[in-house]
Amino acid sequence: MSSTSVTSRRVLIVMPALNESASVASVIDQVKRALPTGDLLVVDDGSVDDTAKLARAAGAEVARLAVNLGVGGAMRTGFRYAAARGYDVVVQVDADGQHDPDELDALLRGLDDADIVIGSRFAGKGSYKASGPRKYAMVALSLVFSRLAKTKLTDVTSGFKAMGPRAIKLFAGYYPAEYLGDTVESLVMAIRAKLTIREIPVVMRERAGGTPSHSPLKSAVYLSRAGLALLLALVRRRPAVDSSDSA
């Protein structure tokens, strides 16, 4: 946790992007207006469209991955970029427009007493609803993680997160790239490293463009995959990483 004020923190917005040419420039513009003091890195995760070109034209730094590694692989690149350049905070923002940049200030203020702040769709703000197997998986995961983290968590698969220095140090050393690893396994890692996790209510919007990552067929198998991802995360032992403050 950090007592550094919001205004004095060096903040890096990391934006994983796969074929998001329809929305990436608009999202970058919104982020810059909402947080003009932050820096922005778009990680082009093997796109075959103009995502990288449009992101650069909009004023973002761009890291291009030769092949698609998924959100976890893209975020791993972002954490290593942040650690190498001495950033205090990494905020994950989707390039499809679902994450509202107007919520960034609240996420950053949440780091005053936490190492990881999750923007929750289900904590009482906005009207986002999940249904079917995805809803059941989210409820089950939330119950398990609330117990593990010893705090109420309602949206553990949210990708809208702010992470402070201890989390950056942990995740720069290793960040899981497997399916759901960027949410489920990364939280297990954080809990084992004794990082403090909390959530705040946020509004989630509809996609501004592109194709949803979860089709009805994928949603039908989401529950079993989520359970398997959690089981593997709990039994898997990663190399120890010292996430304590360097000061």
C-alpha positions as CSV (number, residue, x, y, z in Angstrom):
1,M,0.0,0.0,0.0
2,S,1.1,3.5,-0.6
3,S,0.6,6.8,1.1
4,T,1.7,8.7,-1.9
5,S,-1.0,11.3,-3.0
6,V,-3.0,10.6,-6.1
7,T,-1.6,13.6,-7.9
8,S,2.1,12.7,-7.3
9,R,1.9,9.1,-8.4
10,R,3.3,8.1,-11.8
11,V,0.4,6.3,-13.4
12,L,0.5,4.1,-16.5
13,I,-2.7,3.1,-18.2
14,V,-2.2,-0.3,-19.9
15,M,-4.7,-1.0,-22.6
16,P,-4.6,-4.5,-24.1
17,A,-6.0,-4.4,-27.6
18,L,-6.9,-7.1,-30.2
19,N,-8.4,-5.8,-33.4
20,E,-10.0,-2.8,-31.8
21,S,-9.6,-0.3,-34.6
22,A,-13.2,0.7,-34.3
23,S,-12.8,2.0,-30.8
24,V,-9.2,2.4,-29.7
25,A,-8.7,6.0,-30.7
26,S,-11.9,7.2,-29.0
27,V,-11.0,5.3,-25.8
28,I,-7.5,6.8,-25.8
29,D,-9.0,10.3,-26.2
30,Q,-11.4,9.7,-23.3
31,V,-8.6,8.4,-21.0
32,K,-6.4,11.4,-21.8
33,R,-9.2,13.8,-20.9
34,A,-10.1,11.9,-17.7
35,L,-6.5,11.5,-16.5
36,P,-4.2,14.0,-18.4
37,T,-1.3,13.4,-16.0
38,G,-1.2,9.7,-16.8
39,D,0.8,7.9,-19.5
40,L,-0.8,5.4,-21.8
41,L,0.6,2.2,-23.3
42,V,-1.5,0.2,-25.8
43,V,-0.3,-3.4,-26.1
44,D,-1.4,-4.5,-29.5
45,D,-2.0,-8.2,-28.9
46,G,-1.3,-9.6,-32.5
47,S,-4.0,-7.4,-34.2
48,V,-4.4,-7.8,-38.0
49,D,-6.2,-4.4,-38.4
50,D,-5.0,-0.8,-37.9
51,T,-5.2,-0.9,-34.0
52,A,-1.5,0.0,-33.6
53,K,-1.5,2.7,-36.2
54,L,-4.6,4.4,-34.8
55,A,-3.3,4.1,-31.2
56,R,-0.1,5.9,-32.1
57,A,-1.9,8.6,-34.1
58,A,-4.1,9.2,-31.0
59,G,-1.0,9.8,-28.9
60,A,-0.4,6.5,-27.1
61,E,2.8,4.5,-26.8
62,V,2.4,1.2,-28.5
63,A,4.0,-2.2,-27.8
64,R,3.2,-4.7,-30.6
65,L,3.1,-8.5,-29.8
66,A,4.0,-10.7,-32.8
67,V,1.3,-13.2,-31.9
68,N,-1.9,-13.1,-29.9
69,L,-1.0,-14.0,-26.2
70,G,-4.4,-13.0,-24.7
71,V,-5.1,-10.3,-22.0
72,G,-2.6,-11.9,-19.6
73,G,0.3,-11.9,-22.0
74,A,-0.5,-8.3,-22.9
75,M,-0.7,-7.2,-19.3
76,R,2.6,-9.0,-18.5
77,T,4.2,-6.7,-21.1
78,G,2.6,-3.7,-19.5
79,F,3.8,-4.6,-16.0
80,R,7.3,-5.1,-17.2
81,Y,7.2,-1.8,-19.0
82,A,5.9,-0.1,-15.9
83,A,8.5,-1.7,-13.6
84,A,11.4,-0.9,-15.9
85,R,10.3,2.8,-16.0
86,G,9.5,3.3,-12.3
87,Y,5.7,3.8,-12.5
88,D,3.9,3.7,-9.1
89,V,0.5,2.6,-10.5
90,V,-0.7,0.5,-13.4
91,V,-4.4,0.7,-14.4
92,Q,-5.9,-1.8,-16.8
93,V,-8.4,-0.3,-19.2
94,D,-10.0,-2.2,-22.1
95,A,-9.8,-0.8,-25.6
96,D,-13.4,-1.7,-26.5
97,G,-14.9,1.2,-24.5
98,Q,-16.6,-0.9,-21.7
99,H,-14.5,0.7,-19.0
100,D,-15.6,4.3,-18.2
101,P,-12.5,6.6,-17.9
102,D,-14.5,8.8,-15.6
103,E,-14.1,6.1,-12.9
104,L,-10.3,6.3,-13.0
105,D,-10.0,8.8,-10.2
106,A,-12.0,6.6,-7.9
107,L,-9.8,3.6,-8.7
108,L,-6.7,5.6,-8.0
109,R,-8.0,6.9,-4.7
110,G,-8.8,3.4,-3.6
111,L,-5.1,2.6,-3.7
112,D,-4.7,4.8,-0.6
113,D,-5.5,1.8,1.5
114,A,-5.0,-1.2,-0.9
115,D,-2.5,-2.7,-3.3
116,I,-5.2,-3.7,-5.8
117,V,-8.5,-2.0,-6.5
118,I,-11.1,-3.8,-8.6
119,G,-13.8,-1.9,-10.4
120,S,-16.9,-4.0,-9.7
121,R,-20.0,-4.1,-12.0
122,F,-22.1,-5.6,-9.2
123,A,-21.3,-3.5,-6.1
124,G,-24.3,-1.2,-6.4
125,K,-23.5,1.2,-9.3
126,G,-24.9,1.0,-12.8
127,S,-27.2,-1.6,-14.3
128,Y,-24.8,-4.2,-15.7
129,K,-26.4,-7.7,-15.5
130,A,-24.9,-11.1,-16.1
131,S,-27.0,-14.2,-16.9
132,G,-26.8,-17.9,-17.3
133,P,-23.6,-19.9,-16.6
134,R,-21.5,-16.7,-16.5
135,K,-23.6,-15.4,-13.7
136,Y,-23.3,-18.6,-11.7
137,A,-19.6,-18.7,-12.2
138,M,-19.2,-15.1,-11.1
139,V,-21.2,-15.7,-7.9
140,A,-19.3,-18.9,-7.1
141,L,-15.9,-17.2,-7.7
142,S,-16.9,-14.2,-5.7
143,L,-17.8,-16.3,-2.7
144,V,-14.5,-18.2,-2.8
145,F,-12.4,-15.1,-3.2
146,S,-14.2,-13.2,-0.6
147,R,-13.3,-15.9,1.8
148,L,-9.7,-16.1,0.6
149,A,-9.1,-12.4,0.6
150,K,-11.1,-11.8,3.8
151,T,-13.1,-9.0,2.3
152,K,-16.2,-8.9,0.2
153,L,-15.5,-9.2,-3.5
154,T,-18.4,-9.3,-6.0
155,D,-16.6,-9.1,-9.4
156,V,-13.3,-11.0,-9.4
157,T,-13.3,-11.4,-13.2
158,S,-13.4,-7.6,-13.8
159,G,-10.6,-6.3,-16.0
160,F,-10.9,-2.7,-14.7
161,K,-8.3,-2.6,-12.0
162,A,-5.7,-0.3,-10.5
163,M,-2.5,-1.8,-9.0
164,G,0.1,-0.1,-6.8
165,P,3.9,-0.6,-6.4
166,R,3.8,-3.9,-4.6
167,A,1.4,-5.4,-7.2
168,I,3.5,-4.1,-10.0
169,K,6.6,-5.7,-8.5
170,L,4.8,-9.0,-8.1
171,F,3.2,-9.1,-11.5
172,A,6.3,-7.9,-13.4
173,G,8.1,-11.0,-12.1
174,Y,5.3,-13.2,-13.4
175,Y,1.8,-12.6,-14.7
176,P,-0.3,-15.6,-15.8
177,A,-1.4,-15.6,-19.5
178,E,-3.6,-18.7,-19.4
179,Y,-7.4,-18.5,-19.9
180,L,-8.8,-16.5,-16.9
181,G,-5.3,-16.4,-15.5
182,D,-5.2,-12.6,-15.7
183,T,-8.2,-12.5,-13.3
184,V,-8.5,-15.7,-11.3
185,E,-4.8,-16.8,-10.9
186,S,-3.5,-13.3,-10.6
187,L,-5.8,-12.7,-7.6
188,V,-4.7,-16.0,-6.0
189,M,-1.1,-14.9,-6.4
190,A,-1.9,-11.5,-4.9
191,I,-3.6,-13.1,-1.9
192,R,-0.7,-15.5,-1.3
193,A,1.7,-12.5,-1.5
194,K,-0.4,-10.8,1.3
195,L,-1.4,-7.9,-0.9
196,T,-4.5,-6.0,0.2
197,I,-7.4,-6.2,-2.3
198,R,-10.6,-4.2,-2.3
199,E,-13.2,-3.2,-4.8
200,I,-15.2,-0.1,-5.6
201,P,-18.5,0.1,-7.6
202,V,-18.1,1.3,-11.2
203,V,-20.3,1.7,-14.2
204,M,-19.6,-0.6,-17.1
205,R,-20.7,0.4,-20.6
206,E,-21.5,-1.5,-23.8
207,R,-18.7,-2.2,-26.3
208,A,-18.0,0.8,-28.5
209,G,-17.0,-1.5,-31.4
210,G,-15.4,-4.8,-32.3
211,T,-16.6,-8.3,-31.5
212,P,-17.4,-9.5,-28.0
213,S,-14.9,-12.0,-26.7
214,H,-17.6,-14.4,-25.3
215,S,-20.0,-16.0,-27.7
216,P,-23.1,-17.9,-26.3
217,L,-21.2,-21.1,-26.8
218,K,-18.3,-19.9,-24.8
219,S,-20.6,-18.7,-22.1
220,A,-22.1,-22.2,-21.8
221,V,-18.7,-23.6,-20.8
222,Y,-17.6,-20.6,-18.7
223,L,-18.6,-22.1,-15.4
224,S,-16.5,-25.3,-15.8
225,R,-13.6,-23.4,-17.1
226,A,-13.7,-20.8,-14.3
227,G,-13.8,-23.6,-11.7
228,L,-10.9,-25.4,-13.4
229,A,-8.9,-22.2,-13.5
230,L,-9.5,-21.6,-9.8
231,L,-8.5,-25.2,-8.9
232,L,-5.3,-25.0,-10.9
233,A,-4.4,-21.6,-9.4
234,L,-4.9,-22.9,-5.9
235,V,-2.7,-26.0,-6.4
236,R,-0.1,-24.5,-8.6
237,R,3.0,-23.1,-7.0
238,R,4.8,-20.2,-8.7
239,P,8.3,-19.1,-7.9
240,A,8.3,-16.8,-4.9
241,V,8.5,-13.2,-5.7
242,D,9.3,-10.5,-3.0
243,S,6.5,-8.0,-3.4
244,S,7.4,-6.0,-0.3
245,D,8.0,-2.3,-0.5
246,S,11.6,-1.4,-1.5
247,A,11.7,1.5,0.9
